[in-house]
Amino acid sequence: MICEKCKIEHNGSYGSGRFCSSKCSRSFSTSLKRCEINRKVSETLSNRGMGKEIRICPFCKKSFDILKRKPTRFCSKSCSARYIGSIPSERIKRRNRMVEKVKDGTHSGWKSRKGKPPSYPERFFIKVLNNNKIMYERDFPVGKWFIDFAIIGKKIALEIDGRQHEWTERKLKDREKDLYLLTNGWYVHRIKWKSINNEKGKSYIRDEIKKFLDIYDSNRPVA
């Protein structure tokens, strides 16, 4: 005979012969009860309008499952924040709320980037600049902006753009920053970071480094 729980052949000496032991008998019964309880709970929630439905995230346009009773519009907190941040009126509201928090002491205010540890792409380009004996200053302040790598003598602003620079709000800020730097005599060179874990990414970064070095070696004056 074959045990209905563990599927092992046995001599049928235990009970009615359906199971090989009391352990398998109890386990089988518990599993059936659990499945039945889950089924009833699911049916009850569905009848109360608490079943799941598929919605489309307004930001990333991906579909996701959510309980019907929940008012959630976005598939994640990240999409929600990025969607709201892309609306000018909402950005103003968020800024005003932050200003009020600073005034009443519940927020310490915006911090300088000085002392902030570099990201992996920045650490990579620190090595590139050091290997090519290029003098630079990281997170160099110009007006309200900070330059990733400022080659001060030649007034070259090297900016390393990670994925966050693809966001609509960030693109607008980058344009505003570039315009400010250009009007103040800086040459802005941006490099879009790509993973170097594959040959395509490595080839791209090598080409971008060469472009930058060509710009650096051009006739821009050194102080």
C-alpha atoms as one frame of an Amber mdcrd trajectory, in Angstrom:
protein
   0.000   0.000   0.000   1.072   3.630  -0.615   0.820   6.277   2.116  -1.389
   9.174   0.925   0.851  11.689   2.683   4.490  10.694   2.151   3.827   8.377
  -0.858   6.024   5.665   0.664   4.984   2.038   0.367   3.966   0.391   3.686
   2.366  -2.845   4.967  -0.969  -1.259   5.921  -0.714  -2.157   9.581  -1.566
   1.360  10.781  -5.242   2.302  10.997  -7.250   1.880   7.823  -4.112   1.566
   5.755  -4.338   5.016   4.136  -1.259   6.205   6.021   1.955   4.602   7.175
   1.980   6.251  10.599   0.120   8.565  12.984   2.479  11.393  11.997   1.451
  11.205   8.332  -2.205  10.887   9.295  -2.170  14.039  11.473  -0.101  16.003
   8.930  -2.452  15.113   6.076  -5.488  16.141   8.093  -3.875  19.450   9.111
  -2.970  20.293   5.494  -6.528  19.654   4.307  -7.968  21.828   7.074  -5.515
  24.620   6.304  -6.432  24.596   2.590 -10.130  24.586   3.433  -9.743  27.473
   5.898  -7.767  29.512   3.351 -10.415  28.863   0.697 -13.229  30.000   2.978
 -11.340  33.136   4.064 -10.632  34.004   0.418 -14.300  33.565  -0.508 -15.430
  35.663   2.455 -13.072  38.523   1.597 -14.131  38.425  -2.055 -17.805  38.595
  -1.083 -17.037  41.668   1.052 -15.440  43.441  -1.868 -11.917  42.752  -0.587
 -10.756  40.621  -3.490  -7.767  41.625  -5.616  -7.816  43.534  -8.876  -5.226
  44.545 -11.454  -4.277  48.230 -11.732  -1.863  50.147 -13.944   0.803  52.311
 -12.268   0.507  55.929 -13.598   4.303  56.352 -13.541   5.952  53.146 -14.811
   2.810  51.863 -16.617   3.297  48.362 -15.176   0.334  46.301 -13.939   0.142
  45.139 -10.315  -2.280  43.285  -8.023  -3.914  45.140  -5.140  -6.878  44.605
  -2.799  -9.986  46.312  -4.181 -10.623  48.248  -0.988  -7.181  49.903  -1.072
  -6.946  53.320  -2.820  -3.345  52.700  -3.905  -2.595  54.099  -7.385   1.095
  53.238  -7.674   2.962  49.933  -7.673   5.606  51.246  -5.236   6.544  54.191
  -3.022   9.350  54.999  -5.450   6.944  55.400  -8.385   4.605  57.494  -6.241
   7.400  59.891  -5.192   8.819  60.180  -8.706   5.366  60.804 -10.232   4.534
  63.516  -7.722   7.998  65.026  -8.172   7.370  65.390 -11.912   4.419  67.758
 -11.302   5.590  71.387 -10.766   2.687  72.315  -8.467   3.357  69.286  -6.265
   7.081  70.116  -6.065   6.169  73.593  -4.816   3.840  72.117  -2.192   6.526
  69.697  -1.018   9.097  72.457  -0.804   6.716  74.702   1.178   5.989  71.847
   3.600   9.718  71.310   4.075  10.285  75.030   4.689   7.600  74.961   7.402
   9.271  71.953   9.038  12.595  73.783   9.083  10.920  76.814  10.676   9.215
  74.829  13.438  12.345  72.789  14.127  11.056  69.372  13.021  13.632  69.256
  10.211  17.238  70.407  10.300  17.227  71.725   6.733  19.191  70.875   3.634
  22.755  69.699   4.053  25.849  70.418   2.008  27.191  67.599  -0.132  30.599
  68.122   1.433  31.673  64.993   3.260  29.170  62.776   1.472  30.845  59.492
   0.468  31.259  59.069  -3.316  29.089  56.636  -5.245  30.628  53.719  -7.137
  30.690  55.635 -10.480  32.340  58.569  -8.687  34.935  56.285  -7.070  35.652
  54.873 -10.525  36.307  58.332 -11.983  38.383  59.354  -8.985  40.758  56.579
 -10.048  40.613  57.722 -13.680  41.508  61.310 -12.754  44.233  60.245 -10.332
  45.756  57.835 -12.867  45.918  60.644 -15.423  47.360  63.064 -12.836  44.480
  65.502 -13.267  43.965  67.914 -10.383  40.328  68.236  -9.367  38.028  69.088
  -6.483  35.023  66.911  -5.780  31.607  68.400  -4.930  32.883  71.884  -5.693
  30.245  74.565  -4.854  29.283  77.082  -7.541  26.304  79.209  -6.577  23.628
  76.853  -5.267  25.071  73.948  -7.252  27.790  71.355  -6.642  30.057  70.080
  -9.419  30.864  66.356  -9.236  34.477  66.923 -10.362  35.699  70.465 -10.902
  38.957  70.932 -12.829  39.267  74.465 -11.534  42.295  75.586 -13.564  40.519
  74.850 -16.840  36.994  75.482 -15.519  35.824  72.066 -16.664  32.836  70.607
 -14.824  32.797  66.822 -15.099  29.387  65.406 -14.199  28.758  61.667 -13.793
  25.083  60.886 -14.378  23.564  57.811 -12.750  20.079  56.418 -13.394  18.399
  59.132 -11.333  19.390  61.649 -14.001  16.846  59.992 -16.330  13.978  61.247
 -14.182  12.031  64.136 -15.694  12.504  66.367 -12.638  16.244  65.666 -12.532
  16.650  66.412 -16.250  15.088  69.825 -15.725  17.428  70.545 -12.806  20.443
  69.385 -14.819  19.558  71.791 -17.638  19.192  74.631 -15.146  22.524  73.733
 -13.551  24.327  73.468 -16.920  23.007  76.853 -18.020  24.175  78.472 -14.782
  27.654  76.958 -15.089  27.969  77.910 -18.767  27.011  81.513 -18.080  29.687
  81.578 -15.383  32.446  80.409 -17.704  32.414  76.671 -17.028  32.595  73.980
 -19.692  30.207  71.171 -18.705  30.942  67.612 -19.733  28.460  64.924 -18.718
  29.108  61.192 -18.802  26.136  58.878 -18.533  27.209  56.000 -16.301  26.668
  52.463 -17.540  27.526  49.188 -15.854  30.997  47.885 -16.632  30.048  44.295
 -15.869  29.818  43.519 -19.573  31.949  44.268 -22.627  29.436  46.726 -24.089
  29.504  48.836 -20.918  33.297  48.692 -20.689  33.660  49.801 -24.318  31.256
  52.703 -23.748  33.072  53.936 -20.625  36.466  53.673 -22.372  35.167  55.846
 -25.214  33.736  58.392 -22.762  37.032  58.600 -20.867  38.883  59.198 -24.141
  36.446  61.989 -25.078  36.965  63.648 -21.715  40.750  63.389 -21.897  40.667
  64.928 -25.380  38.705  67.857 -23.964  41.107  68.165 -21.039  44.122  68.149
 -23.371  42.606  70.839 -25.583  43.789  74.439 -25.482  41.717  75.498 -22.453
  44.019  77.489 -20.157  45.411  76.081 -16.936  45.649  78.568 -14.039
